[in-house]
Amino acid sequence: MRLKKVKIGDVVTENNVFLAPLAGFSDFAMRKICEDMGAGLTFTEMVSCKGLLYDNANTKDILFTVGNGIKAAQIFGNDPDVMLEAATGEELGKFDVIDVNFGCPMPKIYNNGEGSALLKDPALAEKIIRTLKKCGKPITAKMRTGLTLGDGLGLPFAKALEQGGADMITVHGRPKDRIYAGEPDYDGIEMIKNAVSVPVIANGGVFDADSADLLIERTGADGVMIARGALENPFIFADITGKKRIAESKKELIFKHVDLLKTRYDDRTVAITFRKQLCLYLKGEKNASALKQKILTLKDTDSIKREIDAALP
Ligand SMILES: Cc1cc2nc3c(=O)[nH]c(=O)nc-3n(C[C@H](O)[C@H](O)[C@H](O)COP(=O)(O)O)c2cc1C
């Protein structure tokens, strides 16, 4: 795909290949790794604005951050004033861009009138963006093409976001009822790209350089956002951007990832919490399922490294 800088308000990214917000995964270590591999912008997982105001320790942990690249924090909520208070608070102070989640399909979020539920209320979404703009930072939005395929909700919603002052819109090309499955709705993304004048980033189904090319070609979007493809293979950013890889092998990358986590957490915590990420790293490796079974029993990182060292090239 053609690389270009993206202007998000007064912030300009190095390129147009971004790491998606990923609950449970896009922590400081994953964001740093992807940034070093070439991602032009990284997003935290979504954090609750109410959680931020109540000084929730887990929320603070999600927002822990290192590295010098441009950083976005994703927030969710549906009360514009509460969201503005969170956006101007200390915890979000270290982020350059504030992104609002208008795509989460999970029942506990949706049934609370947050995330993708807001697709039904463009007026409120517009108010949220307009209010958040008072924090002075670029405000971006991540939405879906609709709740169900062809329901027509995406286009007026994107226009409302632009009307409210959104500085960039990411469109996940799947309606809410598809969750993350199936081919992206290229037409749905393209329609939005053609209707607004702020940068539009396309998201969905990028697992290698070819699928990034396809997504840009089919939608005309200004860039791509990568989620699952990055978790399985952070090298994807180097592959697409041409930046030098920060590790020569998956094994070296895994070791780097563990060491990075150990700068913040004790060894046992790292050994246990890293398991889910490790399982993604091992996808497609020889004897992956036996290796995963073994690793799920290990409680220290030296043992994990020993197993990985013996199993991977
Ligand atoms: C485990 C997981 C967690 C996710 N967490 C978030 C999140 O916190 N905020 C958000 O906007 N999207 C979230 N998403 C959606 C992704 O950002 C992305 O839109 C979706 O996975 C489609 O992109 P892909 O086809 O590249 O995976 C999550 C997806 C997955 C699989």
The ligand as an ORCA input file, in Angstrom:
! r2SCAN-3c Opt
* xyz 0 1
  C      -9.527     -9.437     21.587
  C     -10.069     -8.201     20.930
  C     -10.221     -7.042     21.670
  C     -10.716     -5.869     21.069
  N     -10.813     -4.736     21.809
  C     -11.225     -3.572     21.212
  C     -11.246     -2.344     21.929
  O     -10.880     -2.244     23.113
  N     -11.690     -1.235     21.255
  C     -12.083     -1.279     19.940
  O     -12.454     -0.251     19.368
  N     -12.055     -2.427     19.252
  C     -11.617     -3.563     19.845
  N     -11.535     -4.716     19.116
  C     -11.831     -4.663     17.670
  C     -10.550     -4.440     16.876
  O      -9.948     -3.198     17.199
  C     -10.838     -4.489     15.359
  O     -11.794     -3.515     15.056
  C     -11.368     -5.845     14.907
  O     -10.640     -6.901     15.505
  C     -11.290     -5.965     13.375
  O      -9.953     -5.836     12.935
  P      -9.115     -7.121     12.427
  O      -9.922     -7.791     11.368
  O      -7.803     -6.519     11.943
  O      -8.916     -8.011     13.632
  C     -11.073     -5.886     19.699
  C     -10.928     -7.061     18.964
  C     -10.432     -8.204     19.542
  C     -10.262     -9.452     18.706
*
